[in-house]
Amino acid sequence: MEKAKIDGLQLFILIFLFEMGSAILLTLGVQAKQDAWMTILGGFLGGLLLFLVYHRLYLYFPDKSLATYAQDLLGTFVGKVIGFVYCIYFLYLAARVLRDFGELVATFAYPETPVLIINAIMMATILYGLNKGIEVIARTSELSFVALYLLAISGFVLVVISGLIKLENLQPMLENGIRPVLKTIVTQTMYVPFGEIVVFTMLLPYLNKPEKGKIIGLTAITLSGINLTIVSVVNVAVLGVDGFSRATFPLLATIQQIEVADFLERLDIFFLIALVIGGFIKVSLCLYAASIGIAEIFRISDYKKLLYLLVPILIIASLSIADNFFEHMKEGLDLVPLVLHLPLQVVIPIFLLIIAFFKNRKKQKNRQATEQTGKDSAES
């Protein structure tokens, strides 16, 4: 792993921006209609539980990433296979977010520019940042966090001032009961975006004060969950259920309706800047996690050598994962959560934690037995 350290504030901001990422772009929880915001609340609560699993594994192996301690728990061969699968998974997440970014920019700002060119420019910037190391990405996130929050507060105030919010669009609550909400939580919002924090199993060892990792992670997930819930409430309240479900980019559609004093309008750039910030951080962290994981598995001395191979693969993958954006969104919210997210975010980490628990308990018993034997020998 890179010889670097990040402080608690930087980790907090990285988690927050990672969770927001492209989530503000998606129609999360649309199956629950006007109760979509409830699914996000439930999803982030599930995300908190998953983070506790990841953090507990981190406490067992504070100086190792998932790609390394999987070998300690499962044996070298199986552990390397599992670690490599996670690296491919991180690359897949990066490709999905990159596709989100490229499609939005192409649709909104540069309709005549191929998505390939947009994605390539984005990846060139990310490649430059990752070559500087995780500490530079962490410092960049601090500046980005301030900009993102100023944009978010300004956008929310302008939506309120414009009189666009119609709270009746949020009614009736639980029209079809709690079942659609719970179903959406366990099949979608718990994994996207909250369970994706599994990427940080590769980054937690960089924290300079490990004892603060738990509270930092839980607080960051909670703040991002609250923010995404507010975004969902505003989208449904402004667009209505039909508008929310039909919109390709709900938040963009909401912001486009802002009009204050007949001159302050067309504030779409707010949304674009926010997505660029979140997309940059999320793709960077996913690619970084994949590159250091592969470097550890195959004993490559410098992860930066891998970036020049992985970046072109990532650009191609972002374009080939789906034929069009509709298919890309449907696959990401309906198919991928159960096929990829569930086993890799939930099943395997819990399985690893169970093994780590029993191995740790066995070590403690052996240590206690050795100490007792030593005491008995000393007394005799």
N, C-alpha and C positions, 0 to 999 in steps of 0.2 A: 504494500500500500504506500501511497505518497506520504512523505514526511511532512505532515501539515496538521494544524489544529484550528478549530473554529470555536468561537465562544457561544454562550447560551443564547444571546440575542440573535446572533446570526443563524443558529439552528432553528430558533423559533420562526424567524422570517422565511427561511428556506422551506420549512414545512408548510407555513401558511400560503406562500406563493405557489408551492407545488400543488397543494390541495385545490386552490382556486383555479390555477392553470387554465385549462380549456373548459373547466366545469361551468364557468359563467356563459359559455357558448351553447351548451347542450340543453335540450328539453328534458331535464331530469324529472322523473316522477310523473310524466304526462299521463300514464295509464290511470293514475288516481284522480285525474281531472283537477277540480278546484282544490283538492286536498294534496296537491303535489308537494306543497311546503311541509306537510307532515311526514312525507316519505324521506325528505332530506333530513329532518330532525331525527327520525329513527335511524337513518343511514349513518349519521355522524356518531350516534350513540353506539352503534355496532362497530364503527371505526375506532372508537375509544377502546373497546374491548380487544380488538385486534392489535392495537398498538401496545396494550399491556402484555400481550403474548410476545410480540417482537422485542419489547424492552426487557422482558424477563430472560429471553435468550441472550440478549446483550449483556445482562448482568452475569450470566454464566460464562460468557466469553467476551469480556470488555475490550480486548485488544484484537479481536478477530471479526471479520465480516462473515455473512451467511455462507459465502462460497468456500470459506475456510473451515468454519466450525461444522459444516455439514459433513466434512471428511472425518472430523473427530468423532462425530456421533454415529455415522453410518459406514465407516470404513473408507479407505482412499478411493477405490473405484466407484462405488455407488455415490459417495459424497461428491466426487468430481462430476458425475453425470447430473446429479441434482443441481449442483452449483451452475453448471453450464446451461441447464434448462432455464434457470432463473435469469441468467445473462441474456439468453434469447428472448425471454419474456420482457425484460427491461427494454431491449431494443424494439420489441413489438409495441410497447407502450409509447416509446418515443416516436415511432413511425405513425401511430394513430394521432398523436397530438400535432405532429408536423403536418399531417394531412388536414386536420382541422384548421390550422393556421393558414395553410396555402389556399384552401378552398374559400375561406372568408375573405382574405386579401384579394384574391382573384375576383370574387363576386362583388365586393364592395368598392375596391379602389382601382384595380388594374384588370378589367374584364378582357383586355386584349393580350394580356401577358400569360403565357403558359404557367400552370401550377409548378411544373418542373423548375422553371427559372426562379420563382418565388421561394420555393423550398431550398434550392441550392444557395441562394443568397442568405437565407436564414441560417443554414448549416455552416456556411463560411464564417459567419459571426460567432456561432457556437464553438466551432473548431478553434478559433482564435482564443476565445475565453478559456476553454478547457486546456489549451496548451499552457496557459498561465497558472493553472492549478485550481483546486477547490477553494482555497482561501480567497482568490480573486473573484470567483463566482459568488462566494459568500458576501464579500464587500459590495459587489455590484447589487446583490439582492437588497442590501440595506437602503441604497438610494432608490431602487425600484419600489420598495415598500412604501416609502413616503409619497412618491408620485402616484402610485396606485390608489392609496387611501384618499389623497386629495381629489383625484378623479371620481372616486366612488361617492364621496360626500357631496361633491358638486353636482354629480348626476342625480343623486337622490333628492337633493334640495330642489333642483330644477323640475324634476318630475312632480313633486308636491306642489310647487308654485304654479305649474301649468294646469293644475286641477285635473290631471289625467286619471288619478287613482279613484276607482269605484269599488268600494268595499263589498258592495252587493255581488260582485263577480266571484267572491270567495264563498258565497252561500249557495245552497245549504251545505253545511259541514257534514261529512260522513254520510252523504246522500245514499250511498250504496253499502253502508256499514264499514267496519274497520278492515274487513278482509282484503279489499283491493290495495289498501295502504300497506298492510303487512306483507302482502305478496310482492309488491313493488320494492319494499325494503330488502327482502331476502333474495330477490332475483336481480336487483339493479343497484340501488343507491348505497347499499352498504359497501359495495365493491368499487363503484365509480362515483366520486373520486376517492372516497375515504380509505378503502382497503389498499389502494395503490401506494399507500405510505410504506408498504413492504419494501420499497426501494431504499428506505432509510436503514434497513438492516445492513446495508453496505456502507453507510455514512456515519452511523452512530459512533464507531470507534474514533472518529476525528474530534469528538467533543472534548474540550479541555477540562471540563468539570463533570465527570460521569454521573455524580450524585444528583445532578440537576436534570438529567435527561428525561426522567419520567414526567415531572411537572411541566417541563417545557413542551414535550410532545402533546400531552393532554390539553394544555392551554391553547396551543396552536390549532389543534384539530377542532376544539370547541369554537374558537373564534372564526375559523373558516366555515364551520357548519352553520353558525349563526348568520354569517354574511350571505352564504348561499341560500339560506332559508328566506332572508329578507329579499334577495333578488327574485326568488320564486314567487313570493307574495306579491311583489310589485309587478312582475310580468303578468300574472293571472289577473290582478286587480286592474291593470291598464288594458290588456288585450282581450280579456275574457277567456273562457275555456276554449272556445272554438279558435280564436286567434292564436292563443298560446300553443295549441296542438298542431296548428297548420304552419306556424312560423318556422322557417329553417333556422333562423337565429333569433330567438325570442327577445333577448335583451337588446339586440340591435333594433328590432322592430319597435320596442318600447322607447328607446332613446330617439328614434326618428320622429316620434310623435311630439317631442318636446317643442313648444313654441311659447316664448315669453315676450310680451309687449310687441308682437308682430315683427320682431327683428332678430331675436335670439332663437335660432333654430338650426337644423342640419348639424347636430352635434355628434354625428356618427363617429367622428375622429376620437372622441372619448373612449368609445367601445373598442376601437381598433388599437389604440395605445395600450389599453388594459390587457387585451388579448396578446399583444406582442410581448409585454412584460411577463405575463404568466406563462405563455408558450415558450419563451426563451429559457426561463428558469426550469420548467418541467422537462423539456427535451434535454437540456444540459445535464440535469441530475440523472435522468434515465440513462443517457449515453455514458456518463461518467461511471455510474454504478456497473454498467455492463462491461466497460473497458477495464476497470480495475479487477472485476471478477474474473474475466478471461485471463488477465495478466497473472493473477494469483494461481488459477487452475493450471495454466501451462508454464508457470514459472518464467514469465517474461519480465525482464528487469524494469522496463519503463512502459507504463500504460499508454504514453503519448504516441508510441510507435503504432499502436493499434488503431488510433483515431483515424489515420489516413486510409485505413482499410474499411473501418466501420461506417464512416460518414457517407461514402458513395453507396454502400449497401443500404443504409438508412433512407437515403433519398429515393432509391429505387423501390424499396419496400413501401414507403409512404404512398407511392403512386399505384402499386400493384396489389395492395390489400383489398381493393374494391374497384369495380368498374366505374362507379359514380358516387357522388356524395350521399345520395339517399341510401344506397346499399351500404356504404361505409357507416352511416349513423345507425341503421337498423342492426347491422352486425355487431357494432360496438355496444349497444344498449340491450339487445335481446339475446344474442348468441354467446358472445365472448364472456359475459359474467359467469355463466354456468360452466362453460367449457374450459376456460383458463383461470379466471379470477378465483372461483371457488376453490379449486385444488391448490393453487399456488399462493393465495392470500390466506386461506383458512386451514385446509386439511393438512398440508405438509408442515407449515409452521407449528401447528398444535402437536402433530406427531413428533417433530423434532424436540419440542418442549417437554413432552412426556419422557422421551429417551434421556434428555439432559437431566431431568429431575431425578430419575432413578440412578443414572450414572453418578450424579453428584452425591446422592444419598449413600451410594455404595462407597464412594471415596471417603466420605465423612466417617462411615463406620470403620473402614480400614484404618483411617488416621487415628480414630479413638482407640482402636485395638492396639495399634502400634505404640501409642502414648502410654496406654495402660501396661503393656508389656515392659516398656522402658522403666516405668515407675516400680513395677514389681521386681525388676532386676536390680534397680538401685537400692530398694529396701532390703533385699536379700544380701 
